[in-house]
Amino acid sequence: MPVVSVKLRDFCSLLGLDLSIDDLRDKMPMMGIAWERDYEDGFDVEVFPNRPDMFSVEGLARAYAGFIGVSNGLRSYNVRENGPIVYVDRSMASIRPYILVALIDGVDISEYSLESIIQLQEKLHLSYCRDRRKASIGIHDASRLEYPLIYKAVGGDELRFKPLDFDEELTPREIIEKHPKGIAYGHLIRGYGLYPILMDARGRVLSMPPIINGEFTRVTTSTKRLLLDVTGLDMDIVSSVMKILVCNICERGGVIYRGEAIYEYDTPLGMRVKAPILEPYTMKLDLSRACRLIGVDISIEEALKLLKRMRYDAKVVDEKTIEVYIPPYRVDIMHWVDLAEDLLIAFGYNKVEPVIPAIATIGGESPIELFTRKIREIMVGLGFQEVMTYILTNPIDQFDLMRVDRSPYVEIENPKTLEFTMCRLWLLPCLMNVLASNKHNPYPQKIFEADDVVVLDQSSETGARNLRKMAAASAHAEADFAEAKAIAEALMRCLGLQASYKPLIHPSFIDGRAAAIEVDGEEIGFLGEIHPEILENLGLENPVAALEVNLELLYNIIKRRKGILDL
């Protein structure tokens, strides 16, 4: 989870209060924020990824001010029209198609605020923007720019500009090859033969999204006008990131000028898109239903006060319904359950009295959980690092990138983003995406995940059920089929089993380098060497040996052999 570093003096200045570290250490965890550590002039807190608005000191201070009752309700922002215009060339439609721009005038850039802006950009990039894959942020000194801006794709040697923190001018191709950020993120635009460039009306380069900004628009403590650009593959995420940026930066003052992106092609929001749109959106909350969920009885009058402490506005619709006005930066609010959670946070977890359930049974871990823990211990002992990925995914990652035909799956009825439209059927695509996001880290990389997938099952009450699996992947220059088989054999040996291997034709693996894993004549999984086309799709330059095992089948085999398992 993102760890946010905060200077105590800056935090207190934003609140207008004189607070001690001890005050904050006791109260912040009640907001759902984990206290990491404190030091002489500040502290670090760990923020859950679902609250990207709190990835900077400004967002934390805004939330804390409401939590302690210093400032309640919606925060208003000074927004004006006639901001910057960017023309989007047709060449960007298939590369990085979406861009939004905005300008903030009169912003006070101190050493504190500059550090906070950079930190906010980095934390958003790493988590909410999926390491720049879904979206990336550019923050520029706007004082020297001439409008309109132009967002287009250029050839690798078509122009030269000085990237941030470099003394020499480089071409886009040279940036990918030489600049540290180009080496780390070049895979995001590699393979198109063209490179995204944002420039002003005089052809001066602001940035090469999603790689690096230009030195020409470096932000300093002398900057008074900020130009913000957000580019990406998902318009919803691009728009959400822009809202978070302008709202957090303007906690220190400033006027927001709404920008306009004019496209030569259609987008989910049309061909002329203005941003940011900071009007609050509304959601109705059934208070009696919310109270049943959180286990606390709250009157409608008290609920209004609690919601305002969480920086919402609210009004009564009838005796059991509240209309809640949600601030634009709360991009995590998708369902009434999210509002119920905030009600409980404002009420206070420490005020909830625990009650022993009126049932005679005693709870405990299920056998499959105990078995999964054993598998995790074995894999860690074999030198693998555990990762945890989302159970929600999309057909492109699950099928297309892995070269497999699409098969029936559990589809999300009302997805909020194109990234999460289905429940995963297997784990290996998730591991491949983790490897793709870590190409800049040293090799070998050996990762595994032991968790649920979701399969259709007409015998189940819901028509689907969870299925426990384990997948592992090893990426390095020497990875091959033999290594994948050795991993499987080591796992079986640790479980006291003997497996056999039969040739397997699988589109995700190289022909002749894949096998089915069988125990007691039952196929429990597969292994092999990942197909080069998949490596190319994900920008991976090292071979990958991988396997995936059905843990429920494996558990049942062991149970049949040994009866009660000694786990």
Residue pairs with C-beta under 8 A, 6 or more apart in sequence:
1 34
1 46
1 47
1 48
1 49
1 127
2 46
2 47
2 49
2 55
2 123
2 126
2 127
3 36
3 44
3 45
3 46
3 47
4 44
4 45
4 46
4 47
4 54
4 55
4 56
4 57
4 60
4 119
4 123
5 42
5 43
5 44
5 119
6 42
6 43
6 44
6 45
6 57
6 60
7 41
7 42
7 57
7 112
7 115
8 19
8 21
8 24
8 41
8 42
8 43
9 41
9 112
10 57
10 112
10 113
10 116
11 19
11 24
11 42
11 57
11 60
11 61
12 18
12 19
13 112
14 57
14 58
14 61
14 62
14 251
14 252
15 61
15 64
15 65
15 70
16 70
17 70
21 38
21 43
24 35
24 43
24 64
25 35
25 38
25 43
27 64
27 67
27 68
28 35
28 45
28 64
29 35
30 67
30 345
30 348
30 349
30 350
31 63
31 64
31 67
31 345
32 48
32 51
32 345
33 45
33 46
33 47
33 48
33 54
33 60
34 45
34 46
34 47
35 43
35 45
35 46
36 43
36 44
36 45
36 46
37 43
37 44
38 44
45 60
47 54
47 55
47 60
49 127
49 128
50 332
51 332
52 123
52 124
52 127
52 128
52 240
52 241
52 244
52 331
52 332
53 59
53 62
53 63
53 244
53 247
53 248
53 329
53 330
53 331
53 332
54 60
54 63
55 119
55 120
55 123
55 124
55 127
55 128
55 244
56 116
56 117
56 119
56 120
56 123
56 248
57 112
57 116
58 116
58 120
58 248
58 249
58 251
58 252
59 120
59 244
59 247
59 248
59 251
59 329
61 251
62 71
62 75
62 248
62 251
62 311
63 310
63 311
65 71
66 72
66 73
66 308
66 309
66 310
66 311
67 309
67 310
67 345
67 346
69 309
72 305
72 308
72 309
72 311
73 308
73 311
73 312
73 313
74 280
74 311
74 312
74 313
74 325
74 327
75 247
75 251
75 311
75 327
77 246
77 247
77 250
77 256
77 278
78 250
78 254
78 255
78 256
79 255
79 256
79 257
79 258
79 276
79 278
80 255
80 256
80 257
80 258
81 257
81 258
82 257
82 258
83 101
83 102
83 103
83 256
83 257
83 258
83 259
83 260
84 101
84 102
84 103
84 142
84 145
84 147
84 148
84 149
84 227
84 257
84 259
84 260
85 101
85 147
85 148
85 149
85 259
85 260
85 261
85 262
86 99
86 101
86 148
86 149
86 150
86 151
86 198
86 229
86 259
86 260
86 261
86 262
87 148
87 149
87 150
87 151
87 262
87 264
88 99
88 151
88 152
88 261
88 262
88 263
88 264
88 265
89 150
89 151
89 152
89 153
89 264
90 264
90 265
91 152
91 153
91 194
92 99
92 151
92 152
92 153
92 196
93 264
93 265
94 192
95 153
95 189
95 192
95 194
95 196
96 188
96 189
96 196
96 209
96 210
96 231
96 232
96 233
97 233
97 265
97 267
98 231
98 232
98 233
98 234
98 235
98 238
98 261
98 267
99 151
99 198
99 209
99 229
99 230
99 231
99 238
99 261
100 229
100 230
100 238
100 239
100 242
100 259
100 261
100 273
100 275
100 276
101 149
101 227
101 228
101 229
101 230
101 259
101 260
101 261
101 275
102 227
102 228
102 242
102 245
102 246
102 256
102 257
102 258
102 259
102 275
102 276
103 142
103 225
103 226
103 227
103 228
103 256
103 257
103 259
104 225
104 226
104 228
104 246
104 249
104 250
104 254
104 255
104 256
104 257
105 224
105 225
105 254
105 255
105 257
106 224
106 225
106 253
106 254
106 255
107 113
107 223
107 224
107 225
107 226
107 249
107 250
107 252
107 253
107 254
108 252
108 253
108 254
109 117
109 219
109 220
109 221
109 222
109 223
109 224
109 226
110 221
111 221
113 249
113 252
114 219
114 220
114 221
117 139
117 219
117 249
120 244
120 245
120 248
120 249
121 137
121 139
124 135
124 137
124 241
124 244
124 245
125 131
125 132
125 136
125 137
128 134
128 135
128 237
128 240
128 241
129 135
129 136
129 137
129 232
129 237
129 241
130 419
130 437
131 185
131 437
132 185
132 188
132 210
133 188
133 210
133 233
133 437
134 232
134 233
134 234
134 237
134 419
135 210
135 230
135 231
135 232
135 233
135 234
135 237
135 238
135 241
136 209
136 210
136 230
136 231
136 232
137 228
137 229
137 230
137 241
137 245
138 198
138 206
138 207
138 209
138 213
138 227
138 228
138 229
138 230
138 231
139 213
139 219
139 226
139 227
139 228
139 245
140 206
140 207
140 213
140 217
140 219
140 226
140 227
140 228
140 229
141 217
141 218
141 219
141 220
141 223
141 225
141 226
141 227
142 217
142 225
142 226
142 227
143 223
143 224
143 225
144 216
144 217
145 200
145 204
145 206
145 217
145 227
146 200
146 201
146 202
147 200
147 201
148 201
149 198
149 199
149 200
149 201
149 206
149 229
150 198
150 199
150 200
150 201
151 196
151 197
151 198
151 231
151 261
152 196
152 197
152 199
153 192
153 194
153 195
153 196
153 197
154 172
154 194
154 195
154 197
155 172
155 193
155 194
155 195
156 171
156 172
156 173
156 193
156 194
156 195
157 171
157 172
157 173
158 171
158 172
159 171
159 172
159 197
159 203
159 205
160 169
160 170
160 171
161 169
161 170
161 204
161 205
161 208
161 214
161 215
161 216
162 168
162 169
162 170
162 214
162 215
162 216
163 170
163 175
163 179
163 181
163 182
163 208
163 212
163 213
163 214
163 215
164 212
164 213
164 214
164 215
164 218
165 215
166 179
166 215
170 178
170 179
172 195
172 197
172 208
173 195
175 181
175 182
175 208
175 211
175 212
176 182
176 183
176 186
176 189
176 190
176 195
176 211
177 183
177 186
179 211
179 212
181 211
181 212
182 211
182 212
183 440
184 439
184 440
185 210
185 211
185 440
186 211
187 436
187 439
187 538
187 539
188 210
188 211
188 539
189 195
189 196
189 210
189 211
190 539
191 536
191 539
195 208
196 208
196 209
196 210
196 231
197 205
197 207
197 208
198 205
198 206
198 207
198 208
198 209
198 229
198 231
199 205
199 206
200 206
204 214
204 216
205 214
205 216
206 213
206 214
206 216
206 217
206 227
206 229
207 213
207 214
207 217
207 229
208 214
209 229
209 231
210 231
210 232
217 227
219 226
226 249
226 254
228 242
228 245
228 246
228 249
230 238
230 239
230 241
230 242
230 245
231 238
232 238
232 241
234 417
234 418
234 419
235 267
235 268
235 269
235 273
236 268
236 416
236 417
236 418
237 417
237 419
239 269
239 275
239 276
239 277
240 331
242 275
242 276
243 276
243 277
243 278
243 328
243 329
243 331
244 329
244 331
246 256
246 276
246 278
247 278
247 327
247 328
247 329
248 329
250 256
256 276
256 278
258 274
258 275
258 276
258 277
259 274
259 275
260 272
260 273
260 274
260 275
261 272
261 273
261 274
261 275
262 271
262 272
263 271
263 272
263 273
264 271
265 271
267 273
276 328
277 328
278 328
279 328
280 313
280 325
280 326
280 327
280 328
281 325
281 326
281 328
282 323
282 324
282 325
282 326
283 323
283 324
283 326
283 333
283 336
283 339
284 317
284 321
284 322
284 323
284 324
284 336
285 303
285 321
285 322
285 323
285 324
285 336
285 339
285 340
286 320
286 321
286 336
287 298
287 300
287 303
287 320
287 321
287 322
288 320
289 336
289 340
290 298
290 303
290 336
290 339
290 340
290 343
291 297
291 298
293 337
293 340
294 340
294 341
294 343
294 344
294 347
295 352
296 344
296 347
296 352
298 306
298 343
298 347
300 316
300 319
300 320
300 322
303 314
303 322
303 343
304 314
304 315
304 316
304 322
306 342
306 343
306 346
306 347
307 313
307 314
307 322
307 324
307 339
307 342
307 343
307 346
308 314
309 346
310 342
310 343
310 345
310 346
311 327
311 330
312 324
312 325
312 326
312 327
312 339
312 342
313 324
313 325
314 322
314 323
314 324
314 325
315 322
315 323
316 322
316 323
317 323
324 339
326 333
332 338
333 339
334 416
344 352
367 555
367 559
367 565
367 567
368 468
368 551
368 552
368 555
370 565
370 567
371 551
371 554
371 555
371 558
371 565
371 567
372 450
372 468
372 470
372 551
373 567
374 495
374 567
375 450
375 470
375 491
375 551
376 386
376 448
376 450
378 490
378 491
378 494
378 495
379 386
379 448
379 450
379 470
379 472
379 491
380 386
381 494
382 487
382 490
382 491
383 446
384 446
384 447
384 448
384 472
384 474
385 446
385 447
385 448
386 447
386 448
386 449
386 450
387 430
387 431
387 434
387 447
387 448
387 449
388 449
388 451
389 427
389 430
389 431
389 433
389 434
389 449
389 451
390 420
390 424
390 430
391 423
391 424
391 451
391 452
391 453
391 454
392 412
392 420
392 421
392 422
392 423
392 424
393 419
393 420
393 421
393 422
393 423
393 424
393 429
393 430
394 418
394 419
394 420
394 421
394 422
395 406
395 409
395 421
395 422
397 429
397 430
397 433
398 409
398 422
398 424
398 425
398 426
398 429
399 405
399 406
399 407
400 406
401 429
401 432
401 534
401 537
401 538
402 428
402 429
402 432
402 507
402 508
402 534
403 507
403 508
403 531
403 533
403 534
404 507
404 508
405 507
407 425
408 456
409 422
409 423
409 425
409 454
409 456
410 422
410 423
410 454
410 456
410 464
411 421
411 422
412 420
412 421
412 422
412 423
415 421
423 453
423 454
423 464
424 430
424 453
424 454
425 453
425 454
425 455
426 453
426 469
426 471
426 548
427 449
427 451
427 453
427 469
427 470
427 471
427 548
428 471
428 473
428 508
428 546
428 548
430 449
430 471
431 447
431 448
431 449
431 471
431 472
431 473
431 546
432 473
432 530
432 534
432 538
432 540
432 544
432 546
433 538
434 447
435 445
435 447
435 473
435 475
435 538
435 540
435 544
436 538
436 539
436 540
438 445
439 539
439 540
439 541
443 475
443 476
443 477
443 542
444 474
444 475
444 476
444 479
445 474
445 475
445 476
446 472
446 473
446 474
446 475
447 472
447 473
448 470
448 471
448 472
448 473
449 470
449 471
450 468
450 469
450 470
450 551
451 468
451 469
452 466
452 467
452 468
452 469
453 466
453 467
453 469
454 464
454 465
454 466
454 467
455 464
455 465
455 467
456 463
456 464
457 463
457 464
457 465
467 550
467 552
468 550
468 551
468 552
468 555
469 548
469 549
469 550
469 551
470 548
470 549
470 551
471 546
471 547
471 548
471 549
472 487
472 546
472 547
472 548
473 530
473 544
473 545
473 546
474 483
474 484
474 487
474 544
474 545
474 546
475 540
475 542
475 543
475 544
476 542
476 543
477 542
477 543
478 543
479 529
479 542
479 543
479 544
479 545
480 513
480 529
480 543
480 545
481 510
481 513
481 514
481 515
481 527
481 528
481 529
481 545
483 545
484 527
484 528
484 529
484 545
484 546
484 547
485 501
485 515
485 527
487 527
487 545
487 547
488 499
488 501
488 517
488 525
488 527
488 547
488 549
489 499
491 549
492 498
492 499
492 519
495 554
495 558
496 558
497 519
497 557
497 558
498 519
499 517
499 518
499 519
499 524
500 517
500 518
500 519
501 515
501 516
501 517
501 518
501 527
502 515
502 516
502 518
503 512
503 514
503 515
503 516
504 514
504 515
504 516
504 526
504 528
505 511
505 514
506 514
506 526
506 528
507 531
508 528
508 530
508 531
508 534
509 526
509 528
509 529
509 530
509 531
510 528
510 529
510 530
510 531
510 532
513 528
513 529
514 526
514 527
514 528
514 529
515 526
515 527
515 528
516 523
516 525
516 526
517 523
517 524
517 525
517 526
517 527
517 547
517 549
518 524
519 554
519 557
520 557
520 560
520 561
522 553
522 557
524 549
524 550
524 553
524 554
524 557
525 547
525 548
525 549
525 550
525 554
526 547
526 548
527 545
527 546
527 547
527 548
528 545
528 546
528 547
529 543
529 544
529 545
529 546
530 543
530 544
530 545
530 546
534 540
535 541
535 542
535 543
535 544
555 565
558 565
559 565
